[in-house]
């Protein structure tokens, strides 16, 4: 059985509770939620509502109707950016963003939105002091990646959010690599828009995610269509979450997402985080002692997310990743990780890095086997 160390891409394996919830829903009730008054449709609707309330509870959201379900974090990010920004607006972001942010902003730039980037240091950290300097009067929105998918660098959103709130700047956070690893409370952190994937550290199935929208903030929909209610009107509903949820929801996936977050709550976020931090600490210590190995990003595991990037000097990371997979059964990610600007910040363009990302179901023995493989290749 391969050793899976690519949890930053998607968590694997999934908890048995998630698998059971998906199977049970698919087998017993895959009816369309909110699209009928019969008992199965009502049951499906209740499941969606329960999932929405579970997400609200976990992320400190007072009103669960402010959560709009999406297929992934990328859709949620597009929903937020295109829903808020108009030609002539000014948006500030960072050099550590994923292409899920970079490409929508490029498209918006082509339409007349001014995009300003705050550069990170070689560890992938954006100095919070640099944010206010970039957010001159007239800035509409600040977009920040909470935790890098390349270096695991954690940004200080708990400082940035309250400052944005005082300035009247919309604060949007990409939580793709932090949701389910670090505690996130949208009220305490003054987050206006939060994009979350279900399939990573929340243990949900692929095809799940959501966008949280602060009360009082109205977005233009990305999709228009059937919402199951207000059918007599040719215009999109103004009420949340229907305004942003056109078409049939992924009820089966949401059943799994609900089970995933409930599993995380039952284990305890701190317990899960401590286990993953111990594995990361073991990995960092082991790689630090190897000749020719170069590590990127912060090396203190306490403020480091789940992704760790490294290279072996004079070796193509693509070749290293290939050998780890084919010769040793170590599943990892190589290249630019859909974040070329982040690699530009840490100095790893154009080759990129090898990325290892342990998860909750990995063991110390998994890490030791990975280290042994890297040691053998490096020698």
N, C-alpha and C positions, 0 to 999 in steps of 0.2 A: 504493500500500500504506500503510495507516494506521501511525502511529508508536505503538507500544504502550508506555505508561508506567504500567501498572497491575500490576506484578509483585508488589506486596504482597497483591493478591487471589489471583493464581495466576501462576506463571511462564509466559511465552510469548515466543517459540516454545520447544518442547522440543528437546533435543539429538537428532540423528538416531539416536543409539544407543538412546535411549528409544523412539522410534517403531518402530525395527526390532525391539526386544525384545518390544514389545506385539504387533506384527504376527506375529512368528514364533511366539510362544506361542499366540496366538489361532488361527493356521493349523495348527500342528503338534501342540499339546498343551494343550487347555483342559480336561483331565480334572480330576476332583475330588480334591484332595490329601488323603491320609489317609483316603479313603473306600473303599479297596479294595486288594487285593494284586496287581492286574495291573500290567504294566510302565508304562502311561501314568499311572496314579494314583501309582505310586512316583516317577516322574520329576517329576510336579507337586509331590509332597511334598518332593523334594530341592530344587526351585527355591525353595519357600517357606522351607526351612531355610537355604539360601544367602543369601536376602534377609535373613533374621533375623540371620544372622552378620555380614552386611555392615553392617547398622544398629548392631549391637553394637560392631563394630570402630570405626566412625566416631564413636560417642558415648562411648567408653571404658567400655563395659559388659562385665564379666567373664563373665557367664553369659547367653548369648543367649536362654535360655528365659524370662528375666524381661521379654522384650519381647512384648507382646500387640498384634497387628495390629488396626487399626480402619479405619473408612471415612474418617476425617478427624480433625483435632485436637479438634473439638467433641465427638465421641464419646469420644475419649480423656479429655478433661477430665471429662465426665459420669461415665465409668467410674471415674475416680479419686475424685471428690468423693462420689458416691453410694456408692462402694465402701468409703469410710473413715468418713464422718461419720454419726453417729446423733443422735437427739433428745437434747438436753442438752449436746452437744459445743459447743466454741467454736472458730471459725475466724477468722483475721485475713487480710485481703486489702488491696488498694490501690484508689485511685480511678482507676487507669489500665487497668482490666481491660476486655476485650472482653465482649460479651453472652454469648459462649460460657462465660464464668465467672459473669457477673452474674446471668443467668437461672437456672442451676442453683442458685446460692446463694440466690436469692430463694425458689425452691421448697423448698429445705432449711430456710430460715428459717421458712417457713410450717409446717414439720413440727417445729419446736422447736430448730433449730440456731441458736446465737448467732453473728451475722456482724458483725465489726468492720472498718471501713475506715480505712486510713492514707492521709491526703490527700497528693497530690503537689503540687509547686509549679507555677508558671505555665509552666515549661519541661517539665513532665511527669515530673520526677524525684522519686523518693521517697527522702528522706534515710534512709540505713541506720540512723542513730542512733534514728530514730523507731520502727523495727520492734521492738526489744526492749521499748520502753516500752508498746507495744500488746499484746505477747505476755505478758500476765500469767500467773501460774501457773494451770493448767487449760486453757491453749490446746492444742488437739489438732492443728491444721494451719495452716500459713501458705501462702497461694496468691499467687504473684507472676507477673506478665507480664514476661518477660525483656526484651522490646523492643516498644515501642508501635507499633501499626499506624496511629496517628494522627500522632504526632510523630517517630517513630523513636528516642525516648529509650531509652537502655540503662540497665537497673537493675543494681545491684551485687550480683548473686546470688553471686559468688565470696566475698563477705564474709558474706552472710546465711546461706548454706547451712551452713557449718561452725558458726556460732553456734547454729542450730536443732538441729544434730546433738548438740551438747553439752547442750542444754536438753531433749532428748527430744521435740522438736516435729517433726512430719512436714512436710517441705519439698517443696511441689509447684510446678513451673515450667511455665508456658505458653510454649513455644518456637516458636509459630507464625511469628513474624517474625524469629527469630534463628537457627533451625536451617538450616545451609547458608550463613549469612553470618558468624557468629562461631563460634569453637571452643567446643564444649561437651563437658565430660568429667564424667560423673555422679559418678565417684569423687572427683575433685579438688574439685568444687563441692559435694559432699555433698548431692546431689539424691536425694530418695526417690521422687518421682513426676515423670516428664517426659512432657509431651504434645507430640507432633510431627506436623505434617501432611506428607504426601509431595509434595503438588502445588505447593508454593511454591518455596523456594530449594533444595530437594533435587532439583528438576527432574522429579519423578515425575508420573504421571497423576492426575487427580482420582479420588477414591474410595480413596485410600491414606493411611495414617498409622499411628501406634502409640502405645502407652503403655508406658513403662518403669516397672517396679515393683521397688523395692529388695528384695533377698533378706531374708526374715524378716518382710516386711510382707504380710499376707494381706488381700485385698479381697473384699467380697461382689460376686458377678457382677451385671452390669447386665442381661444376657441369659442365659437358660437354654435348653439344647437339645442337639442332636447335636454331638459333638466328634470323631467318627470312632474313638474308643476308649472303653473302659470302658462299652460299650453295654449290658452286663447290669445296670448300676446305674441306679436312678431318680433318684439325686441327682447334682448337678453334680460333676465331678472336682475334687479339691483341688490337683492338680498344675498348674503353669504350663508353657506358656501356655494349655493347654486350658481351664483354669478360666474364662478371660475371653474365649475365642474360640469361641462357639457359632455353628453354621451354616457354610455354605460360604465359604471365604476368596476374596478377589479375586486369584486367581493371576495373571491377566493384568496387572492393575495392579501387583502386587508385582514381576513381571518388569521392568516399566518403572521402578519405584522403585529396584530393585537397579541397573539400568543408569544411572539418574540419579545415584545416589551414587557409583558407579564413575567416571562422567564427572567428577564434582566432585573425586574423589580424584586422577584422572589430571591434571586441570588444576592442582590444588593450591588448597586453600581460600584461602590467602593471596593467590595470584594473582587469583582470582575476586574476593575482597574488595577488593583494590587497584584493580581496574578499576572496580568499582561505586562505590568511594569517590571516584575521580577524577571520575566522572560526577556524583555528588552534589555534590562541591566546585564543579564547573562550574555546576551548577544553582543552588546557594546564592549563589555570587558573582554570577551573572547576575541573579537575582531581587533581590538586595540593592541593586543599582544602579537599580532601577526605581521611579519615583515612584508612590506610592499602593499599593505592594505591601507586605503585612504577612506576615512569616514567623513560624511557631510552632515551638517546640521548640528544642533545642540547635543551634547553627549550626556547631559544629566537627565536620567529617565523620569524624574518627577514632573517636569514640565515638557515632556516629549510625548507626542502622540504615537500611534502604532506603527508608523512607517519609518524605516531606517534605510538610508542609501549609502552605498559604498562602491569602491572600485578596487581592482588590483592594478598596480602600475604596469604600464606597457601591455595590458591585455584588454581587448575589446569587450565591453560589458555584455554584448550580445553573445559572444563566444562563451564567456563565463556562465551566463544564464543557461545557455544550451547544454553545457557540460554538467551543470548542477542538476538539470532535469534528466538528461539522458543517462548519465553515468551514476548518479547518486539518488535520483528520485526526489529532488528538492524542488518544489514548485515555487517560483519567484517571478518577479516582473523586471524587465530590462528596458532600457531606452529612455525616452523623454516623458513617459507617464502622462501624456496629454497636457503637459505643463511646461512648454519650452521656455517661457519667461522666467519661471522659477529656476530652471537649470541655468539660465543666463545669469541670474543673481548669485548662484553658488559656484559658477565657473565650470559647469560640466557640459556645455554645448560644444560640438553637436552630438557627441556620442551618447550622453546621458549617463545613467548609473544602473547598478543592480539594486533592486529594492526588496528587502525582506520585511514582512509585516505579520508578526505572530498574533494569534487570536486566543480567545478564551479556552478553546479545546486543544490547544497545543500544550506540550509538556516540556519539562527541562531536558528530557532525553531527545526530543525533536530538535531542540536548539543545539545540543551537543553534537548530534549527527550532522547538522548543517555546518557547524564550525569545523568539524573533522573534514568534511568535504572541501570546504574553502581552504583549509590548511593544506590538504593534499594537492589541490590545484595550484595554490600559490607557490608551493615548493617545486 
